[in-house]
Amino acid sequence: MGRGRAKAKQTKVARELKYSSHDTDFDALQRELSKNSSDKHEDDNRYEDPYDDGYDEYRR
């Protein structure tokens, strides 16, 4: 019991998202995406293995 109310709420939210028109701020989206892509490159170096000799993929 109780699942009906939660499902009805999810259905209501899904319909609002599907049928309502939202103004998209493409400039803010571009800023966010460019910020995240530069952060990603910095994170890649943080997880680099200092003991990797580059030959692991050739090991049999």
Biopython code that builds the backbone (N, CA, C, O; Angstrom):
import numpy as np
from Bio.PDB.StructureBuilder import StructureBuilder

atoms = [
    (1, "MET", "N", (0.828, -1.182, 0.000)),
    (1, "MET", "CA", (0.000, 0.000, 0.000)),
    (1, "MET", "C", (0.871, 1.244, 0.000)),
    (1, "MET", "O", (2.001, 1.224, 0.487)),
    (2, "GLY", "N", (0.337, 2.320, -0.548)),
    (2, "GLY", "CA", (1.083, 3.556, -0.565)),
    (2, "GLY", "C", (1.812, 3.798, -1.864)),
    (2, "GLY", "O", (2.271, 4.913, -2.112)),
    (3, "ARG", "N", (1.930, 2.785, -2.699)),
    (3, "ARG", "CA", (2.639, 2.933, -3.967)),
    (3, "ARG", "C", (1.844, 3.793, -4.938)),
    (3, "ARG", "O", (2.430, 4.461, -5.789)),
    (4, "GLY", "N", (0.553, 3.787, -4.827)),
    (4, "GLY", "CA", (-0.296, 4.542, -5.746)),
    (4, "GLY", "C", (-0.044, 6.031, -5.676)),
    (4, "GLY", "O", (0.001, 6.702, -6.707)),
    (5, "ARG", "N", (0.120, 6.556, -4.481)),
    (5, "ARG", "CA", (0.353, 7.988, -4.315)),
    (5, "ARG", "C", (1.716, 8.384, -4.898)),
    (5, "ARG", "O", (1.827, 9.421, -5.552)),
    (6, "ALA", "N", (2.745, 7.573, -4.669)),
    (6, "ALA", "CA", (4.076, 7.865, -5.199)),
    (6, "ALA", "C", (4.068, 7.784, -6.724)),
    (6, "ALA", "O", (4.671, 8.624, -7.391)),
    (7, "LYS", "N", (3.390, 6.784, -7.278)),
    (7, "LYS", "CA", (3.314, 6.639, -8.730)),
    (7, "LYS", "C", (2.560, 7.800, -9.347)),
    (7, "LYS", "O", (2.948, 8.291, -10.406)),
    (8, "ALA", "N", (1.501, 8.245, -8.713)),
    (8, "ALA", "CA", (0.741, 9.387, -9.219)),
    (8, "ALA", "C", (1.606, 10.640, -9.231)),
    (8, "ALA", "O", (1.536, 11.432, -10.171)),
    (9, "LYS", "N", (2.409, 10.825, -8.210)),
    (9, "LYS", "CA", (3.310, 11.981, -8.145)),
    (9, "LYS", "C", (4.340, 11.908, -9.264)),
    (9, "LYS", "O", (4.605, 12.910, -9.928)),
    (10, "GLN", "N", (4.926, 10.727, -9.479)),
    (10, "GLN", "CA", (5.900, 10.567, -10.556)),
    (10, "GLN", "C", (5.273, 10.835, -11.915)),
    (10, "GLN", "O", (5.894, 11.461, -12.775)),
    (11, "THR", "N", (4.056, 10.369, -12.111)),
    (11, "THR", "CA", (3.352, 10.592, -13.372)),
    (11, "THR", "C", (3.093, 12.070, -13.578)),
    (11, "THR", "O", (3.252, 12.579, -14.687)),
    (12, "LYS", "N", (2.692, 12.771, -12.520)),
    (12, "LYS", "CA", (2.427, 14.205, -12.602)),
    (12, "LYS", "C", (3.694, 14.960, -12.972)),
    (12, "LYS", "O", (3.666, 15.831, -13.842)),
    (13, "VAL", "N", (4.807, 14.635, -12.319)),
    (13, "VAL", "CA", (6.072, 15.310, -12.609)),
    (13, "VAL", "C", (6.509, 15.020, -14.036)),
    (13, "VAL", "O", (6.967, 15.923, -14.735)),
    (14, "ALA", "N", (6.374, 13.771, -14.482)),
    (14, "ALA", "CA", (6.765, 13.407, -15.844)),
    (14, "ALA", "C", (5.942, 14.168, -16.871)),
    (14, "ALA", "O", (6.482, 14.628, -17.878)),
    (15, "ARG", "N", (4.648, 14.305, -16.632)),
    (15, "ARG", "CA", (3.801, 15.059, -17.574)),
    (15, "ARG", "C", (4.184, 16.536, -17.602)),
    (15, "ARG", "O", (4.204, 17.154, -18.666)),
    (16, "GLU", "N", (4.487, 17.101, -16.431)),
    (16, "GLU", "CA", (4.904, 18.506, -16.391)),
    (16, "GLU", "C", (6.187, 18.714, -17.184)),
    (16, "GLU", "O", (6.320, 19.691, -17.921)),
    (17, "LEU", "N", (7.126, 17.792, -17.029)),
    (17, "LEU", "CA", (8.382, 17.917, -17.770)),
    (17, "LEU", "C", (8.172, 17.739, -19.274)),
    (17, "LEU", "O", (8.812, 18.411, -20.083)),
    (18, "LYS", "N", (7.284, 16.844, -19.631)),
    (18, "LYS", "CA", (7.070, 16.546, -21.044)),
    (18, "LYS", "C", (6.325, 17.658, -21.766)),
    (18, "LYS", "O", (6.680, 18.012, -22.890)),
    (19, "TYR", "N", (5.311, 18.203, -21.140)),
    (19, "TYR", "CA", (4.422, 19.117, -21.842)),
    (19, "TYR", "C", (4.644, 20.597, -21.544)),
    (19, "TYR", "O", (4.092, 21.442, -22.248)),
    (20, "SER", "N", (5.419, 20.936, -20.542)),
    (20, "SER", "CA", (5.634, 22.352, -20.263)),
    (20, "SER", "C", (6.796, 22.864, -21.113)),
    (20, "SER", "O", (7.723, 22.122, -21.437)),
    (21, "SER", "N", (6.725, 24.119, -21.456)),
    (21, "SER", "CA", (7.807, 24.692, -22.254)),
    (21, "SER", "C", (8.733, 25.467, -21.324)),
    (21, "SER", "O", (8.297, 26.319, -20.550)),
    (22, "HIS", "N", (9.995, 25.156, -21.418)),
    (22, "HIS", "CA", (10.994, 25.798, -20.582)),
    (22, "HIS", "C", (11.935, 26.588, -21.479)),
    (22, "HIS", "O", (12.309, 26.136, -22.560)),
    (23, "ASP", "N", (12.311, 27.771, -21.016)),
    (23, "ASP", "CA", (13.295, 28.551, -21.750)),
    (23, "ASP", "C", (14.675, 28.045, -21.371)),
    (23, "ASP", "O", (15.022, 27.966, -20.193)),
    (24, "THR", "N", (15.452, 27.706, -22.381)),
    (24, "THR", "CA", (16.787, 27.169, -22.146)),
    (24, "THR", "C", (17.804, 28.284, -22.278)),
    (24, "THR", "O", (17.821, 29.005, -23.276)),
    (25, "ASP", "N", (18.643, 28.424, -21.280)),
    (25, "ASP", "CA", (19.720, 29.400, -21.318)),
    (25, "ASP", "C", (20.952, 28.707, -21.882)),
    (25, "ASP", "O", (21.722, 28.086, -21.150)),
    (26, "PHE", "N", (21.128, 28.824, -23.210)),
    (26, "PHE", "CA", (22.222, 28.123, -23.871)),
    (26, "PHE", "C", (23.583, 28.683, -23.485)),
    (26, "PHE", "O", (24.575, 27.955, -23.489)),
    (27, "ASP", "N", (23.641, 29.963, -23.152)),
    (27, "ASP", "CA", (24.916, 30.546, -22.721)),
    (27, "ASP", "C", (25.367, 29.936, -21.393)),
    (27, "ASP", "O", (26.543, 29.610, -21.229)),
    (28, "ALA", "N", (24.449, 29.784, -20.455)),
    (28, "ALA", "CA", (24.785, 29.175, -19.173)),
    (28, "ALA", "C", (25.168, 27.708, -19.364)),
    (28, "ALA", "O", (26.072, 27.207, -18.695)),
    (29, "LEU", "N", (24.484, 27.027, -20.271)),
    (29, "LEU", "CA", (24.808, 25.635, -20.554)),
    (29, "LEU", "C", (26.210, 25.524, -21.146)),
    (29, "LEU", "O", (26.971, 24.631, -20.775)),
    (30, "GLN", "N", (26.549, 26.415, -22.053)),
    (30, "GLN", "CA", (27.879, 26.402, -22.657)),
    (30, "GLN", "C", (28.963, 26.651, -21.606)),
    (30, "GLN", "O", (30.006, 25.997, -21.618)),
    (31, "ARG", "N", (28.713, 27.600, -20.697)),
    (31, "ARG", "CA", (29.687, 27.883, -19.639)),
    (31, "ARG", "C", (29.875, 26.659, -18.744)),
    (31, "ARG", "O", (30.997, 26.321, -18.366)),
    (32, "GLU", "N", (28.764, 25.998, -18.410)),
    (32, "GLU", "CA", (28.848, 24.839, -17.533)),
    (32, "GLU", "C", (29.589, 23.687, -18.208)),
    (32, "GLU", "O", (30.414, 23.021, -17.584)),
    (33, "LEU", "N", (29.292, 23.459, -19.478)),
    (33, "LEU", "CA", (29.951, 22.363, -20.184)),
    (33, "LEU", "C", (31.433, 22.631, -20.391)),
    (33, "LEU", "O", (32.250, 21.718, -20.273)),
    (34, "SER", "N", (31.787, 23.865, -20.695)),
    (34, "SER", "CA", (33.198, 24.163, -20.898)),
    (34, "SER", "C", (33.956, 24.099, -19.578)),
    (34, "SER", "O", (35.125, 23.713, -19.556)),
    (35, "LYS", "N", (33.308, 24.469, -18.480)),
    (35, "LYS", "CA", (33.939, 24.377, -17.166)),
    (35, "LYS", "C", (34.177, 22.924, -16.800)),
    (35, "LYS", "O", (35.245, 22.583, -16.291)),
    (36, "ASN", "N", (33.201, 22.061, -17.050)),
    (36, "ASN", "CA", (33.332, 20.648, -16.698)),
    (36, "ASN", "C", (34.371, 19.950, -17.556)),
    (36, "ASN", "O", (35.073, 19.067, -17.064)),
    (37, "SER", "N", (34.489, 20.318, -18.817)),
    (37, "SER", "CA", (35.469, 19.642, -19.661)),
    (37, "SER", "C", (36.887, 20.004, -19.245)),
    (37, "SER", "O", (37.777, 19.157, -19.330)),
    (38, "SER", "N", (37.129, 21.234, -18.797)),
    (38, "SER", "CA", (38.470, 21.588, -18.346)),
    (38, "SER", "C", (38.781, 20.925, -17.013)),
    (38, "SER", "O", (39.930, 20.561, -16.763)),
    (39, "ASP", "N", (37.777, 20.761, -16.150)),
    (39, "ASP", "CA", (37.972, 20.064, -14.881)),
    (39, "ASP", "C", (38.299, 18.595, -15.117)),
    (39, "ASP", "O", (39.080, 18.003, -14.373)),
    (40, "LYS", "N", (37.706, 18.010, -16.146)),
    (40, "LYS", "CA", (37.911, 16.600, -16.423)),
    (40, "LYS", "C", (39.369, 16.331, -16.770)),
    (40, "LYS", "O", (39.940, 15.332, -16.334)),
    (41, "HIS", "N", (39.971, 17.220, -17.554)),
    (41, "HIS", "CA", (41.360, 17.016, -17.934)),
    (41, "HIS", "C", (42.281, 17.097, -16.721)),
    (41, "HIS", "O", (43.281, 16.382, -16.658)),
    (42, "GLU", "N", (41.963, 17.944, -15.777)),
    (42, "GLU", "CA", (42.769, 18.034, -14.560)),
    (42, "GLU", "C", (42.621, 16.774, -13.721)),
    (42, "GLU", "O", (43.588, 16.316, -13.113)),
    (43, "ASP", "N", (41.415, 16.210, -13.683)),
    (43, "ASP", "CA", (41.181, 14.998, -12.903)),
    (43, "ASP", "C", (41.888, 13.798, -13.517)),
    (43, "ASP", "O", (42.301, 12.892, -12.792)),
    (44, "ASP", "N", (42.037, 13.771, -14.853)),
    (44, "ASP", "CA", (42.692, 12.646, -15.498)),
    (44, "ASP", "C", (44.133, 12.502, -15.017)),
    (44, "ASP", "O", (44.600, 11.380, -14.826)),
    (45, "ASN", "N", (44.833, 13.585, -14.820)),
    (45, "ASN", "CA", (46.218, 13.530, -14.375)),
    (45, "ASN", "C", (46.321, 13.070, -12.926)),
    (45, "ASN", "O", (47.324, 12.474, -12.535)),
    (46, "ARG", "N", (45.312, 13.337, -12.141)),
    (46, "ARG", "CA", (45.344, 12.978, -10.738)),
    (46, "ARG", "C", (45.331, 11.466, -10.554)),
    (46, "ARG", "O", (45.912, 10.964, -9.592)),
    (47, "TYR", "N", (44.679, 10.724, -11.457)),
    (47, "TYR", "CA", (44.547, 9.285, -11.309)),
    (47, "TYR", "C", (45.567, 8.523, -12.157)),
    (47, "TYR", "O", (45.445, 7.307, -12.312)),
    (48, "GLU", "N", (46.540, 9.193, -12.693)),
    (48, "GLU", "CA", (47.534, 8.540, -13.517)),
    (48, "GLU", "C", (48.430, 7.655, -12.647)),
    (48, "GLU", "O", (48.826, 8.056, -11.552)),
    (49, "ASP", "N", (48.745, 6.472, -13.128)),
    (49, "ASP", "CA", (49.560, 5.525, -12.379)),
    (49, "ASP", "C", (51.044, 5.871, -12.543)),
    (49, "ASP", "O", (51.564, 5.814, -13.658)),
    (50, "PRO", "N", (51.729, 6.228, -11.459)),
    (50, "PRO", "CA", (53.141, 6.600, -11.587)),
    (50, "PRO", "C", (54.034, 5.411, -11.922)),
    (50, "PRO", "O", (55.161, 5.607, -12.376)),
    (51, "TYR", "N", (53.558, 4.179, -11.709)),
    (51, "TYR", "CA", (54.360, 2.983, -11.983)),
    (51, "TYR", "C", (54.027, 2.342, -13.319)),
    (51, "TYR", "O", (54.546, 1.269, -13.627)),
    (52, "ASP", "N", (53.178, 2.969, -14.118)),
    (52, "ASP", "CA", (52.785, 2.420, -15.407)),
    (52, "ASP", "C", (53.917, 2.614, -16.410)),
    (52, "ASP", "O", (54.332, 3.741, -16.678)),
    (53, "ASP", "N", (54.416, 1.499, -16.964)),
    (53, "ASP", "CA", (55.495, 1.602, -17.942)),
    (53, "ASP", "C", (54.957, 1.622, -19.366)),
    (53, "ASP", "O", (55.731, 1.782, -20.309)),
    (54, "GLY", "N", (53.651, 1.462, -19.543)),
    (54, "GLY", "CA", (53.042, 1.537, -20.865)),
    (54, "GLY", "C", (52.992, 0.220, -21.597)),
    (54, "GLY", "O", (52.472, 0.165, -22.711)),
    (55, "TYR", "N", (53.515, -0.853, -21.012)),
    (55, "TYR", "CA", (53.563, -2.147, -21.694)),
    (55, "TYR", "C", (52.533, -3.134, -21.178)),
    (55, "TYR", "O", (52.566, -4.294, -21.588)),
    (56, "ASP", "N", (51.624, -2.740, -20.305)),
    (56, "ASP", "CA", (50.637, -3.647, -19.750)),
    (56, "ASP", "C", (49.718, -4.236, -20.819)),
    (56, "ASP", "O", (49.326, -5.400, -20.728)),
    (57, "GLU", "N", (49.378, -3.449, -21.814)),
    (57, "GLU", "CA", (48.468, -3.955, -22.838)),
    (57, "GLU", "C", (49.133, -4.996, -23.730)),
    (57, "GLU", "O", (48.436, -5.718, -24.444)),
    (58, "TYR", "N", (50.469, -5.095, -23.709)),
    (58, "TYR", "CA", (51.183, -6.067, -24.541)),
    (58, "TYR", "C", (51.539, -7.339, -23.771)),
    (58, "TYR", "O", (52.071, -8.283, -24.355)),
    (59, "ARG", "N", (51.253, -7.375, -22.475)),
    (59, "ARG", "CA", (51.579, -8.522, -21.649)),
    (59, "ARG", "C", (50.705, -9.707, -22.026)),
    (59, "ARG", "O", (49.517, -9.543, -22.303)),
    (60, "ARG", "N", (51.284, -10.888, -22.037)),
    (60, "ARG", "CA", (50.522, -12.095, -22.402)),
    (60, "ARG", "C", (50.205, -12.921, -21.215)),
    (60, "ARG", "O", (49.571, -13.969, -21.344)),
]
sb = StructureBuilder()
sb.init_structure("model")
sb.init_model(0)
sb.init_chain("A")
sb.init_seg("    ")
for serial, (resi, resn, name, xyz) in enumerate(atoms, 1):
    if name == "N":
        sb.init_residue(resn, " ", resi, " ")
    sb.init_atom(name, np.array(xyz, "f"), 0.0, 1.0, " ", f" {name:<3s}", serial, name[0])
structure = sb.get_structure()
